[in-house]
Amino acid sequence: MGDYDVLVVGGGTGNNVAAAAADAGLETALVEKGPLGGTCLNRGCNPSKMLIQAATAANRVREADRFFLDATLDDIDYAAIVDDMDATLAPIAEGMEDRYREKEHLTLYRDEAVFVDDRTVEVGGETVSADRVVVAAGSRPLVPPIDGLDEVEYMTSTDALYRREQPDSLVILGGGYIAVELGYFFESLGTDVTIVEMMDTLVPREDPDIAETFTEIARERHEVYTGHRATAVESNGDGVTVHTETEGGETAAATGEALLVALGRRPNTDTLAVEAAGIETDDNGFVVTNDRLETSAENVWAQGDIADNAMFKHSGDYETEVTIDNAVHGRDREADFTAMPHAIFTEPQMAGVGKTEDELREAGREFVVGRADLPDTPMGRAKKLDHGFVKVLAAPDGEILGCHALGYEASTMLHEVVVAMRSGSGQVSDITDTIHAHPTLNKVVEYAFQDVTLA
């Protein structure tokens, strides 16, 4: 028998597994070296979205004259924006820790865990084991080897979120969702932003129409180098210079006062030494799980970023439900990641669910397309929107294969499609037969589905 019934390594979504185990009367250990709440609460979703709201508010003021309103943006207290975010979120993590320390059947270890044997970790010089283990230790920013990078000051996304001094200029390496969200934030508050992305568009994992349209919008705000790979970084006295090169040999140099490395995230399996517990990982270091989120080690489950099923907070929340059923209550529940949505909170927002056009073509899947533009809708005109569309991908028989949106509140508009794909019949008619209140933003979703021509 182990020291505990259940051991949870990681206090992000894993904290809910630990709480459920303790509530079930199981002696439970929760190990987390940082503040509870994980990346989302402390280093990701929550802080970034609070900062982005300030950026969007600033842009609303700048755009007031479009509605014949005389408004000026006289000053931005950048440090106060960051301080307010920190003051709002820090007590949530602190309160969570206080509650967990008082919780019956739960022991909290505020230290780093390293696996030393089957279902056994070393924490702060103490060996802790359990009959059942859940690995939910998340991920961290990926910093690849780039010539000269170790010799200059640079930020990761965590550093950028809590930086209290706004840089006059910023070079961002990477064009994924973290890069473009932070680029939008800094640019909106007055920083000159340059983005360097090795793929042909920003947000290259999005549907090509979304990625290409957003890249065009971003070029109006930032200096954007797509198809450029960073080859070297050096200090220039006033900041940094990033040297880039295309596949064709074209070179460029991007300069800025500050440098942000936003080239993705890597799982924390290496710091955990999961191999000592017989936990298999893939070529990228992610823990391999089956449909029940079980790992290769007996009575060990994994969830969240470290398992790479989908590196989103909402997927982690869903995985938590599955893990609780299986690891805590001994059930045999399989995870179903059908219709997993995602969203990017720039302005305009981007959101998607299901397959992209590129994925369908690669799979040789026959499909038809429907599309509607947000500025052509009554609410789009009322809001004086310049950008935005919804794109539907459907099988000729009407099955919804994917839906992708760019525009004002795209993250919210997408959800009726998610419900149709996951809980309804998954047919185009689920949307077209639904009465949409007029003149809401979601009329553009209805119009896009009405644009689909079926066999």
C-alpha positions in Angstrom: 0.0 0.0 0.0 1.2 3.5 -0.7 1.4 6.4 1.7 -1.8 7.7 0.1 -4.8 6.4 -1.8 -4.4 9.0 -4.6 -1.4 11.2 -5.6 -2.0 14.1 -8.0 1.1 15.8 -9.5 0.1 19.2 -10.7 -2.2 21.8 -9.2 -3.8 23.2 -12.4 -6.8 21.2 -13.5 -5.3 18.5 -11.3 -6.4 20.3 -8.2 -10.0 19.4 -9.0 -9.1 15.7 -9.2 -7.4 16.0 -5.7 -10.5 17.7 -4.3 -12.8 15.1 -5.7 -10.6 12.3 -4.3 -10.6 13.9 -0.8 -14.3 14.5 -0.9 -14.7 10.7 -1.7 -12.9 10.0 1.6 -9.6 8.9 -0.1 -6.4 10.0 1.5 -5.0 12.3 -1.1 -1.7 14.1 -1.8 -1.5 17.1 -4.2 1.9 18.3 -5.3 2.4 21.7 -6.9 5.5 23.9 -6.6 3.8 27.1 -7.9 0.5 28.8 -7.0 -2.6 26.6 -7.4 -4.6 27.1 -10.5 -1.8 26.2 -12.9 -1.0 28.0 -16.2 -4.6 29.2 -16.9 -5.0 31.1 -13.7 -1.5 32.3 -13.2 0.4 32.3 -16.5 -2.0 32.0 -19.3 -5.7 32.4 -20.0 -6.8 34.5 -17.1 -4.0 37.1 -17.0 -3.8 37.4 -20.8 -7.5 38.0 -21.2 -7.6 40.6 -18.5 -4.8 42.5 -20.3 -6.4 42.1 -23.7 -9.6 43.7 -22.3 -7.6 46.8 -21.6 -6.2 46.8 -25.1 -9.7 46.4 -26.6 -11.0 49.2 -24.4 -8.3 51.5 -25.7 -9.2 50.7 -29.3 -12.9 51.3 -28.6 -11.9 54.9 -27.6 -9.8 55.3 -30.7 -12.7 54.2 -32.9 -15.4 56.4 -31.2 -15.3 59.0 -34.0 -16.8 56.3 -36.3 -20.0 56.8 -34.3 -19.6 60.6 -34.4 -18.4 60.7 -30.8 -15.7 63.0 -29.7 -13.4 60.9 -27.5 -9.6 61.0 -26.9 -7.2 58.6 -25.3 -5.0 60.9 -23.4 -3.0 58.5 -21.2 -2.4 54.8 -20.6 -1.3 53.7 -17.2 0.4 50.5 -18.3 1.7 49.5 -14.9 -1.7 49.9 -13.3 -3.2 47.6 -15.9 -0.7 44.9 -15.0 -1.0 45.5 -11.2 -4.8 45.3 -11.4 -4.6 42.0 -13.2 -2.2 40.6 -10.6 -4.2 42.0 -7.7 -7.3 40.4 -9.0 -5.9 36.9 -9.7 -3.3 36.4 -7.0 -5.9 36.2 -4.2 -7.8 33.5 -6.1 -4.8 31.2 -6.1 -4.0 32.1 -2.5 -7.6 31.4 -1.4 -7.6 28.1 -3.2 -4.4 27.1 -1.3 -6.0 28.1 2.1 -9.1 26.0 1.4 -7.0 23.0 0.4 -4.8 23.1 3.4 -7.9 23.0 5.6 -9.6 20.2 3.5 -10.1 16.9 5.2 -8.2 13.9 3.6 -6.0 16.3 1.5 -2.3 17.0 2.0 -0.7 19.8 -0.1 3.0 19.7 -0.9 4.3 23.0 -2.2 7.4 21.7 -3.9 8.6 20.0 -7.1 8.0 16.3 -7.7 10.4 13.9 -9.3 9.4 10.3 -10.0 11.8 7.8 -8.5 9.8 4.5 -8.8 6.4 3.1 -9.7 3.8 5.5 -8.4 6.4 7.1 -6.2 7.8 10.6 -6.2 10.4 12.5 -4.2 9.1 15.9 -2.9 11.4 18.2 -0.9 13.5 15.3 0.3 10.5 13.2 1.2 9.4 10.0 -0.7 5.7 9.9 -1.4 3.8 7.0 -3.0 0.2 6.2 -3.7 -2.0 3.4 -5.0 -3.3 5.6 -7.8 -1.4 8.5 -9.4 -2.6 11.3 -11.7 0.0 13.2 -13.7 -1.3 16.7 -14.5 2.0 18.7 -14.4 1.3 20.8 -17.5 3.7 22.5 -19.8 6.1 25.5 -20.0 7.2 27.9 -22.7 9.5 26.3 -25.3 12.8 28.1 -25.9 14.6 26.5 -28.8 18.3 26.8 -29.4 18.9 30.0 -31.5 22.4 31.4 -31.9 23.0 34.2 -29.4 19.7 33.8 -27.6 21.3 32.9 -24.3 23.4 36.0 -24.4 20.5 38.5 -24.6 17.6 39.3 -22.4 14.3 37.9 -23.6 10.8 37.2 -22.3 8.6 34.2 -22.4 4.9 34.6 -22.3 4.9 34.4 -18.5 7.4 37.3 -18.3 5.5 39.4 -20.8 2.2 39.1 -18.8 3.7 40.5 -15.7 6.1 43.0 -17.1 5.3 46.4 -15.5 7.4 48.6 -17.9 6.0 48.8 -21.4 8.6 48.5 -24.1 8.7 51.1 -26.9 9.3 48.3 -29.4 9.0 44.6 -29.3 10.1 41.7 -31.5 8.0 38.5 -31.1 9.4 35.2 -32.3 6.5 33.0 -33.3 3.1 33.5 -34.9 0.8 31.2 -33.0 -2.0 32.1 -30.7 0.2 33.2 -27.8 2.3 35.4 -30.1 -0.6 37.1 -31.8 -2.6 37.7 -28.6 0.3 39.4 -26.9 1.2 41.2 -30.1 -2.3 42.7 -30.2 -2.1 43.6 -26.5 1.3 45.4 -26.7 0.5 47.1 -30.1 -2.9 48.4 -28.9 -1.3 50.1 -25.9 1.4 51.8 -28.0 4.3 49.4 -28.5 5.7 49.0 -32.0 5.5 45.3 -32.6 7.4 43.1 -35.1 6.3 39.4 -35.5 8.6 36.8 -37.0 7.0 33.5 -38.1 8.6 30.7 -40.1 5.4 29.5 -41.7 3.7 31.4 -44.6 1.0 32.9 -42.4 0.4 33.8 -38.8 -1.8 31.3 -36.8 -0.8 28.6 -39.4 -2.9 25.9 -37.7 -6.1 27.7 -38.4 -8.2 27.2 -41.5 -6.2 28.8 -44.4 -8.9 31.4 -45.0 -8.8 32.5 -41.4 -5.0 32.5 -41.3 -4.6 34.4 -44.5 -7.2 37.0 -43.5 -5.8 37.5 -40.1 -2.2 37.9 -41.4 -3.4 40.7 -43.7 -5.1 42.4 -40.7 -1.9 42.0 -38.6 0.2 43.5 -41.3 -1.8 46.7 -41.0 -0.8 46.9 -37.3 2.6 45.3 -37.1 5.7 44.6 -39.2 5.2 41.0 -40.0 7.8 38.6 -41.4 6.2 35.4 -42.5 8.2 32.6 -44.0 11.2 33.8 -42.0 13.1 31.6 -39.5 15.1 33.3 -36.7 18.8 32.3 -37.3 20.5 34.5 -34.7 19.9 37.1 -32.0 22.3 39.8 -30.8 22.3 42.8 -28.6 22.5 46.1 -30.4 23.0 48.4 -27.5 19.5 49.8 -27.4 17.8 46.4 -27.4 18.0 43.3 -29.6 18.4 42.4 -33.3 16.9 39.3 -34.7 18.4 37.9 -37.9 16.1 35.9 -40.1 16.2 33.9 -43.3 13.7 32.4 -45.7 13.9 29.0 -47.3 15.0 30.8 -50.5 17.9 32.5 -48.7 16.4 35.9 -48.3 17.6 37.6 -45.1 16.2 40.3 -42.9 16.9 41.9 -39.5 14.2 42.9 -37.0 15.1 45.2 -34.1 13.3 46.1 -30.9 13.8 47.2 -27.4 12.5 43.9 -26.0 12.3 40.3 -27.3 9.5 37.9 -26.7 10.0 34.2 -27.5 6.6 32.7 -28.1 7.4 29.5 -30.1 5.1 27.1 -28.4 5.1 25.1 -25.2 6.8 21.9 -24.1 5.5 19.2 -21.6 7.0 19.0 -18.1 7.8 15.3 -18.4 11.5 15.9 -18.4 11.5 17.7 -15.0 9.3 14.9 -13.6 11.5 12.0 -14.8 8.4 10.1 -15.7 10.5 7.3 -17.2 11.4 6.2 -13.6 7.8 5.3 -13.1 7.4 3.4 -16.4 5.3 6.2 -17.9 5.7 6.2 -21.7 6.1 9.4 -23.7 6.0 10.2 -27.4 8.7 11.7 -29.5 7.8 15.2 -28.3 7.9 14.3 -24.7 4.1 14.1 -24.1 2.7 11.3 -21.9 0.9 8.7 -24.0 -2.6 7.9 -22.8 -5.4 5.7 -24.0 -9.1 6.6 -24.4 -9.5 6.3 -20.6 -6.5 8.6 -20.0 -4.6 5.7 -18.6 -0.8 5.7 -19.1 1.5 2.8 -19.8 2.1 2.5 -16.0 -0.5 0.6 -14.0 -2.9 2.8 -12.0 -1.4 6.0 -13.5 -3.5 8.5 -15.4 -2.5 11.7 -17.2 -4.4 14.8 -18.3 -4.0 18.3 -19.5 -1.1 19.8 -21.4 1.3 17.1 -20.4 -0.9 14.5 -22.2 -1.3 16.6 -25.4 -4.9 15.5 -26.1 -5.6 19.2 -26.7 -3.6 21.9 -25.0 -6.6 24.0 -24.0 -8.0 24.8 -20.5 -11.4 23.6 -21.6 -10.1 20.3 -22.8 -8.2 20.0 -19.5 -11.5 20.6 -17.6 -13.2 17.9 -19.6 -10.3 15.5 -19.0 -10.6 16.2 -15.3 -14.2 14.8 -15.4 -13.0 11.7 -17.1 -10.1 11.2 -14.7 -12.3 11.7 -11.7 -14.7 9.0 -12.9 -11.8 6.6 -13.6 -9.1 7.3 -11.1 -11.3 8.3 -8.2 -14.5 6.3 -8.7 -13.2 3.3 -10.5 -15.4 3.6 -13.6 -14.5 2.9 -17.2 -15.3 6.1 -18.9 -13.7 6.9 -22.3 -12.8 10.4 -23.3 -14.6 11.8 -26.4 -12.8 14.8 -27.9 -15.4 15.2 -30.7 -16.0 18.8 -31.6 -13.3 20.4 -29.4 -13.5 24.1 -30.0 -10.8 26.7 -29.6 -10.6 30.5 -29.8 -7.9 33.2 -30.2 -8.7 36.5 -28.4 -7.2 39.1 -30.7 -9.4 41.7 -32.3 -11.0 40.4 -34.5 -11.2 37.1 -32.6 -10.8 33.7 -34.3 -12.5 30.5 -33.4 -12.8 27.1 -34.9 -14.2 23.6 -34.4 -13.8 20.4 -36.4 -11.6 20.0 -39.5 -9.9 22.7 -41.6 -10.1 22.8 -45.3 -6.4 21.7 -45.5 -7.1 18.7 -43.3 -10.1 17.6 -45.4 -8.1 17.9 -48.6 -5.2 15.9 -47.1 -7.7 13.2 -46.0 -9.3 13.1 -49.5 -12.6 13.9 -47.9 -15.3 15.4 -50.2 -16.8 18.6 -48.8 -18.8 21.7 -49.7 -18.4 25.2 -48.3 -20.7 27.9 -47.0 -19.7 31.4 -46.0 -21.2 34.6 -44.8 -19.5 38.0 -44.1 -20.2 39.7 -40.8 -20.1 43.3 -42.1 -23.0 42.4 -44.4 -25.3 41.5 -41.5 -27.6 44.0 -39.7 -25.6 43.8 -36.5 -22.3 44.0 -38.4 -23.5 47.2 -40.0 -24.7 48.6 -36.7 -21.3 47.9 -35.1 -19.6 49.3 -38.3 -17.4 46.1 -38.5 -14.8 46.0 -41.2 -13.8 42.4 -40.9 -15.4 39.1 -40.2 -16.8 35.9 -41.7 -18.0 32.5 -40.8 -17.0 29.5 -43.0 -18.7 26.2 -42.9 -17.3 22.9 -44.1 -19.9 20.1 -44.6 -20.1 16.7 -46.3 -22.4 16.6 -49.3 -25.0 14.7 -47.2 -25.1 17.6 -44.7 -22.8 16.4 -41.9 -21.0 19.3 -40.3 -17.2 18.7 -40.7 -15.9 22.0 -39.4 -16.7 25.6 -38.8 -14.3 28.5 -38.6 -15.0 32.1 -37.7 -13.1 35.4 -37.7 -14.7 38.5 -36.3 -16.2 40.4 -33.4 -17.0 37.9 -30.6 -16.3 34.9 -32.8 -15.5 32.8 -29.7 -19.1 33.2 -28.6 -20.8 32.8 -31.9 -19.1 29.5 -32.6 -20.7 27.7 -29.7 -24.1 26.9 -31.3 -22.1 24.9 -33.9 -20.2 23.1 -31.2 -23.5 22.1 -29.6 -24.9 20.9 -32.9 -21.8 18.8 -33.7 -21.5 17.3 -30.2 -25.0 17.1 -28.8 -27.3 17.4 -31.9 -27.5 15.4 -35.1 -24.4 17.1 -36.3 -26.2 18.2 -39.5 -26.3 21.5 -41.3 -30.1 21.5 -40.7 -29.4 21.7 -36.9 -28.4 25.3 -37.5 -30.6 26.3 -40.5 -33.7 24.9 -38.7 -33.0 27.0 -35.6 -34.7 30.3 -35.2 -32.1 32.9 -34.6 -33.0 36.1 -32.8 -32.7 39.1 -35.1 -30.5 41.1 -35.4 -27.9 39.2 -33.3 -24.3 38.5 -34.3 -25.2 34.9 -34.7 -27.3 35.6 -37.7 -24.0 35.4 -39.6 -23.7 31.8 -38.5 -27.2 31.1 -39.8 -26.4 32.8 -43.1 -23.2 30.8 -43.5 -25.0 27.5 -43.0 -27.8 28.6 -45.4 -25.1 29.2 -48.0 -24.1 25.5 -47.9 -25.4 23.7 -51.1 -26.0 20.0 -50.3 -26.3 17.1 -52.7 
